[in-house]
Amino acid sequence: MNKKLQQELKEKLEKQKVSLEAELGKFARKDKKLDGDWDTKFPEANGSSGSSALEDAADQVTEYANLLPVEHNMELRLQDINKALTKIKKDKYGKCEKCNKAIPEERLRIYPEATICGKC
């Protein structure tokens, strides 16, 4: 792979990383104990009481439950991006993890964190 394309894809990966971390930061926080892990923030009670408070609490729990799989998918994507950036540093980027052949440039342009070629 030529260095110009590799640099272009590295910049794209870095932008995606920043964007994902910013998006995750809106509803989750980094886990200080586990590298690469994020924890969805559980909503805090607003201190009110009565039936409307119960409805609000139920809505917050539902929203929390809906955000958990979103967080998980974003974490996985972030891990793939970090893995690709590490491969670039080690000069092992762009090779299929299964057959060790070059991943087509078109595939990497669309999905720069790809780990396997289209055939595998």
Helices and strands as residue ranges (DSSP letters): H 3-25, E 28-30, E 38-40, H 51-89, H 105-110
